[in-house]
Amino acid sequence: MADDPGGAAALRQAAPFGFRYQYLAGGVNTGQGWSTWNPNGTFASMYVADSWAHGVVPVFSYYMMLQSKPGAAGGEAQADLANMQNAQTMAAYWRDVTLLFQRIKGTKPVVVHVEPDLWGYLEQAGDVSLASAFAKKWIALRNELAPNVILAYHMSGWGTKHDIQYEKPPNATVIKYATESAAFYNALHAHFDIAFEDFSDRDAGFYAKQEGNPNTWMKPADFARHMLYAQTFVRLTGLRMVAWQIPLGNTVMRAMNNTWDHFQDNRVQWLLGPGSRARLRQYVAAGFAGFLFGRGADGATCACDAAKDGVTNPAPINGNTRMSLSADDDGGYFKAQARAYYQAGALPLPG
């Protein structure tokens, strides 16, 4: 799950999590990037050392292109693509990547999740040449500087200019879109080690209450389409899949009353709640290798006391009648279900 610096010991006490993740952000030439958070990039090396010391694999979501200068007006896609074609920006970018690899080189694994969202914009722009050169440079630097690093490609389904969560297409169309996503990756001719993808970045209750969008709730058919998409991508690329930044809300605990830091969602219940063991076996068979849970925006639900409001049990809504187990903003549900999963035994992956 997402975990702040210095948190590895407490994370392992909560449950024997295998991975903890942290964004590296701020831009490569802004004076505010990750390399400035501690002197000379030691933020990354300290996070890695803390993780390794407590038996957790560290994961960095390297998200530096968008916030770099000069960017461009018009939105994230325009800013990302403009920066990628700016020689001075890219010189600074590769220096930053080099520093990262120097700081995380070692004898144990570190996962670097390369530029979430960027690949979707490159796919929409149809710029395979630029994307391929970018991917090959990442891989070459990893091979040279830190071969212990596992590099993760980010598969954005919306890079096809379609979104199955909203369109709810038949299975044949899901496979068609996933085939397009796989074809873009394969056209890079650059071998990453694993793929990440979005399950959502905020709770469905957050989208409904804060953004007036009630359409991100997932029903069984939505989960089936999501799995089929990933399964098709895995089959066509040979990369196993990790679902990343999974929102932490639930509809069980009374703490979840669709207020700031306490928004409802049902993905945790689907993956770790009643009946989930059989579903997780289906995910393994489909090619999933893991699930990373964490909120993608302030105000979305945290499996921590981000609200600083202690144990809360407001009046039930939508049938969420269970009393809170802890001060965590989700009522303690996620960590309790994670402990139960590990107590039953982590599911093995095929060789």
For each residue, the residues with C-beta under 8 A, 3 or more apart:
1: 11 17 19 20 21 292 293 294 303 334 338
2: 20 21 22 245 292 293 294 295
3: 7 8 11 20 21 22
4: 7 22
5: 22 43 46 47 50
6: 50
7: 3 4 10 11 20 50
8: 3 11 12 20 50 51 53 54 56
9: 12 13 50 54
10: 7 13 14
11: 1 3 7 8 14 15 17 20 54 56
12: 8 9 15 16 17 54 55 56
13: 9 10
14: 10 11 17 335 338 339
15: 11 12 335 338 339 341 342
16: 12 55 342
17: 1 11 12 14 20 56 338
18: 56 57 290 346
19: 1 56 57 58 59 111 290 292
20: 1 2 3 7 8 11 17 51 56 57 58 59
21: 1 2 3 58 59 60 61 111 113 244 292 294
22: 2 3 4 5 47 58 59 60 61
23: 60 61 63
24: 33 34 44 60 61 62 63 64 100
25: 33 34 63 64 67
26: 30 32 33 34 36 37 64 67
27: 30 32 33 64 66 67 68 69
28: 33 64 68 89 92 93 95 96
29: 33 68 69 88 89 92
30: 26 27 33 67 68 69
31: 36
32: 26 27 36 67
33: 24 25 26 27 28 29 30 36 64 67 96
34: 24 25 26 37 41 43 44 64 100
35: 40 41 43 96 99 100
36: 26 31 32 33
37: 26 34 43
38: 41 42 43 46
39: 42
40: 35 99
41: 34 35 38 44 45 99 100 102 103
42: 38 39 45 46 103
43: 5 34 35 37 38 46 47
44: 24 34 41 47 48 60 100 103 104
45: 41 42 48 49 103 104
46: 5 38 42 43 49 50
47: 5 22 43 44 50 51 58 60
48: 44 45 51 52 58 103 104 106 110
49: 45 46 52 53
50: 5 6 7 8 9 46 47 53 54
51: 8 20 47 48 54 56 57 58
52: 48 49 55 56 58 106 108
53: 8 49 50
54: 8 9 11 12 50 51
55: 12 16 52
56: 8 11 12 17 18 19 20 51 52
57: 18 19 20 51 108 109 110 111
58: 19 20 21 22 47 48 51 52 104 110 111
59: 19 20 21 22 110 111 112 113 292
60: 21 22 23 24 44 47 100 104 110 111 112 113
61: 21 22 23 24 113 116 244
62: 24 97 100 112 113 114 115
63: 23 24 25 66 67 115 116 117
64: 24 25 26 27 28 33 34 67 68 93 96 115
65: 68 80 83 84 93 115 118
66: 27 63 71 76 79 80 83 117 118
67: 25 26 27 30 32 33 63 64 71
68: 27 28 29 30 64 65 71 83 89 92 93
69: 27 29 30 83 89
70: 82 83 86 89
71: 66 67 68 78 79 82 83
72: 78 79 81 82 83
73: 78
74: 77 78 79
75: 78 79
76: 66 79 80 117 121
77: 74 80 81 121 124 125
78: 71 72 73 74 75 81 82
79: 66 71 72 74 75 76 82 83
80: 65 66 76 77 83 84 117 118 121
81: 72 77 78 84 85 121 122 125 127 130
82: 70 71 72 78 79 85 86
83: 65 66 68 69 70 71 72 79 80 86 89 90 93
84: 65 80 81 89 90 130 134
85: 81 82 130
86: 70 82 83 89 90
87: 90 91
88: 29 91 92
89: 28 29 68 69 70 83 84 86 92 93
90: 83 84 86 87 93 94
91: 87 88 94 95
92: 28 29 68 88 89 95 96
93: 28 64 65 68 83 89 90 96 97
94: 90 91 97 98 137 141
95: 28 91 92 98 99
96: 28 33 35 64 92 93 99 100
97: 62 93 94 100 101 138 141
98: 94 95 101 102 141 145
99: 35 40 41 95 96 102 103
100: 24 34 35 41 44 60 62 96 97 103 104 112
101: 97 98 104 105 141 142 145 146 149
102: 41 98 99 105 145 146
103: 41 42 44 45 48 99 100
104: 44 45 48 58 60 100 101 110 112 146 148 149
105: 101 102 145 146 148 149
106: 48 52 110 146 148
107: 148
108: 52 57 148
109: 57 148 149 150
110: 48 57 58 59 60 104 106 146 148 149 150
111: 19 21 57 58 59 60 149 150 151 152 194
112: 59 60 62 100 104 142 149 150 151 152
113: 21 59 60 61 62 116 152 154 196 244
114: 62 118 135 138 151 152 153 154 192
115: 62 63 64 65 118 119 154
116: 61 63 113 154 156 196 198 244
117: 63 66 76 80 120 121 154 156
118: 65 66 80 114 115 121 122 154
119: 115 122 123 131 153 154 155 156 159 184
120: 117 123 124 154 156 157 158 159
121: 76 77 80 81 117 118 124 125 159
122: 81 118 119 125 127 128 130 131 134 159
123: 119 120 126 131 156 159 160 181 184
124: 77 120 121 159 161
125: 77 81 121 122
126: 123
127: 81 122 130 131
128: 122 131 132 184 187 188
129: 132 133
130: 81 84 85 122 127 133 134
131: 119 122 123 127 128 134 135 184 188
132: 128 129 135 136 187 188 189 190
133: 129 130 136 137
134: 84 122 130 131 137 138
135: 114 131 132 138 139 153 188 190 192
136: 132 133 139 140 188 189 190
137: 94 133 134 140 141
138: 97 114 134 135 141 142 151 190
139: 135 136 142 143 151 190 191 192
140: 136 137 143 144
141: 94 97 98 101 137 138 144 145
142: 101 112 138 139 145 146 147 149 151
143: 139 140 147
144: 140 141
145: 98 101 102 105 141 142
146: 101 102 104 105 106 110 142 149
147: 142 143
148: 104 105 106 107 108 109 110
149: 101 104 105 109 110 111 112 142 146
150: 109 110 111 112 193 194
151: 111 112 114 138 139 142 192 193 194
152: 111 112 113 114 192 193 194 195 196 242
153: 114 119 135 185 192 194 195 196 239
154: 113 114 115 116 117 118 119 120 195 196 197 244
155: 119 159 181 185 195 196 197 233 241
156: 116 117 119 120 123 159 181 197 198
157: 120 160 162 163 164 177 178 181 197 198 229
158: 120 161 162 163
159: 119 120 121 122 123 124 155 156 181 184
160: 123 157 177 180 181
161: 124 158
162: 157 158 167 169 177
163: 157 158 166 167
164: 157 167 168 169 174 177 222 225 226 229
165: 168 215 216 218 222 226
166: 163 215
167: 162 163 164 173
168: 164 165 221 222 225
169: 162 164 173 174 177 225
170: 173 174
171: 174 175 225 228
172: 175 176
173: 167 169 170 176 177
174: 164 169 170 171 177 178 225 228 229 232
175: 171 172 178 179 228 232
176: 172 173 179 180
177: 157 160 162 164 169 173 174 180 181 229
178: 157 174 175 181 182 228 229 230 231 232 233 236
179: 175 176 182 183 232 236
180: 160 176 177 183 184
181: 123 155 156 157 159 160 177 178 184 185 229 233
182: 178 179 185 186 232 233 236 237
183: 179 180 186 187 236
184: 119 123 128 131 159 180 181 187 188
185: 153 155 181 182 188 195 233 237 239
186: 182 183 189 236 237
187: 128 132 183 184
188: 128 131 132 135 136 184 185
189: 132 136 186
190: 132 135 136 138 139
191: 139
192: 114 135 139 151 152 153 195 239
193: 150 151 152 239
194: 111 150 151 152 153 239 240 241 242 289
195: 152 153 154 155 185 192 233 234 237 239 240 241 242
196: 113 116 152 153 154 155 241 242 243 244 292
197: 154 155 156 157 230 233 241 242 243 244
198: 116 156 157 201 243 244 245
199: 226 243 244 245 246 247 267 291
200: 203 204 216 245 246 247 265 267 296
201: 198 245 247 295 296 297 300
202: 206 207 216 247 263 295 296 297 300
203: 200 206 207 247 248 249 263 264 265 295 300 301
204: 200 207 208 214 216 217 218 247 249 263 264 265 266
205: 208 209 249 256 258 263 264 265
206: 202 203 209 210 211 247 249 263 265 297 299 300 301
207: 202 203 204 210 211 213 214 215 216
208: 204 205 211 212 213 214 216 217 258
209: 205 206 258 263
210: 206 207 299
211: 206 207 208
212: 208
213: 207 208 216
214: 204 207 208 217
215: 165 166 207
216: 165 200 202 204 207 208 213
217: 204 208 214 265 266
218: 165 204 222 223 226 266 267 270
219: 222 223
220: 223 224
221: 168 224 225
222: 164 165 168 218 219 225 226
223: 218 219 220 226 227 270 279
224: 220 221 227 228
225: 164 168 169 171 174 221 222 228 229
226: 164 165 199 218 222 223 229 230
227: 223 224 230 231 282 283 286
228: 171 174 175 178 224 225 231 232 286
229: 157 164 174 177 178 181 225 226 232 233
230: 178 197 226 227 233 234 241 243 286 287 288
231: 178 227 228 234 235 286 287
232: 174 175 178 179 182 228 229 235 236
233: 155 178 181 182 185 195 197 229 230 236 237 239 241
234: 195 230 231 237 238 239 240 241 286 287
235: 231 232 287
236: 178 179 182 183 186 232 233
237: 182 185 186 195 233 234
238: 234
239: 153 185 192 193 194 195 233 234
240: 194 195 234 287 288 289 349
241: 155 194 195 196 197 230 233 234 286 287 288 289
242: 152 194 195 196 197 288 289 290 291 292
243: 196 197 198 199 230 246 288 290 291 292
244: 21 61 113 116 154 196 197 198 199 292
245: 2 198 199 200 201 292 293 294 295 296
246: 199 200 243 267 268 271 291 292 293 294
247: 199 200 201 202 203 204 206 263 265 267 268 293 295 296 300 301
248: 203 265 268 293 294 295 300 301 302 303 330 334
249: 203 204 205 206 256 262 263 264 265 266 268 300 301 330
250: 253 256 264 265 266 268 269 273 320 330 331 333 334
251: 256 264 265 266 269 318 319 320
252: 256 269 273 320 322 331 333
253: 250 256 320 322 323 324 325 330 331 332 333
254: 257 312 313 314 315 316 320 321 322 323 324 331
255: 262 311 312 313 314 324 328 329 330 331
256: 205 249 250 251 252 253 262 263 264 301 317 320 330 331
257: 254 262 314 315 317 320
258: 205 208 209 262 263 264 317
259: 262 263 314
260: 299 307
261: 299 300 301 302 306 307 309 329
262: 249 255 256 257 258 259 301 307 312 329 330
263: 202 203 204 205 206 209 247 249 256 258 259 299 300 301
264: 203 204 205 249 250 251 256 258 301 318 320
265: 200 203 204 205 206 217 247 248 249 250 251 268 301
266: 204 217 218 249 250 251 269 270
267: 199 200 218 246 247 270 271
268: 246 247 248 249 250 265 271 272 273 293 330 333 334 337
269: 250 251 252 266 272 273 274 276
270: 218 223 266 267 273 276 279
271: 246 267 268 276 279 280 291
272: 268 269 276 334 337 338 340 341
273: 250 252 268 269 270 276 337
274: 269
275: 278 279
276: 269 270 271 272 273 279 280 341
277: 280 281 344
278: 275 281 282
279: 223 270 271 275 276 282 283
280: 271 276 277 283 284 347
281: 277 278 284 285 347
282: 227 278 279 285 286
283: 227 279 280 286 288
284: 280 281 288 347 349 350
285: 281 282
286: 227 228 230 231 234 241 282 283
287: 230 231 234 235 240 241
288: 230 240 241 242 243 283 284 291
289: 194 240 241 242 349
290: 18 19 242 243
291: 199 242 243 246 271 288
292: 1 2 19 21 59 196 242 243 244 245 246
293: 1 2 245 246 247 248 268 303 334
294: 1 2 21 245 246 248
295: 2 201 202 203 245 247 248 298 300 301 302
296: 200 201 202 245 247 300
297: 201 202 206 300
298: 295
299: 206 210 260 261 263
300: 201 202 203 206 247 248 249 261 263 295 296 297
301: 203 206 247 248 249 256 261 262 263 264 265 295 329 330
302: 248 261 295 305 306 307 328 329 330
303: 1 248 293 328 329 330 332 333 334 335
304: 328 329
305: 302 308 309 310 327 328 329
306: 261 302 329
307: 260 261 262 302 312 329
308: 305
309: 261 305 312 327 329
310: 305 327
311: 255 324 326 327
312: 254 255 262 307 309 324 331
313: 254 255 323 324
314: 254 255 257 259
315: 254 257
316: 254 319 320 321
317: 256 257 258 320
318: 251 264
319: 251 316
320: 250 251 252 253 254 256 257 264 316 317
321: 254 316
322: 252 253 254 331 333
323: 253 254 313 331
324: 253 254 255 311 312 313 327 328 331 332
325: 253 328 331 332 333 336
326: 311 331 332 335
327: 305 309 310 311 324 332
328: 255 302 303 304 305 324 325 331 332 333 334 335
329: 255 261 262 301 302 303 304 305 306 307 309
330: 248 249 250 253 255 256 262 268 301 302 303 333 334
331: 250 252 253 254 255 256 312 322 323 324 325 326 328
332: 253 303 324 325 326 327 328 335 336
333: 250 252 253 268 303 322 325 328 330 336 337
334: 1 248 250 268 272 293 303 328 330 337 338
335: 14 15 303 326 328 332 338 339
336: 325 332 333 339 340
337: 268 272 273 333 334 340 341
338: 1 14 15 17 272 334 335 341 342
339: 14 15 335 336 342 343
340: 272 336 337 343 344
341: 15 272 276 337 338 344 346
342: 15 16 338 339 345 346
343: 339 340
344: 277 340 341
345: 342
346: 18 341 342
347: 280 281 284
348:
349: 240 284 289
350: 284
351:
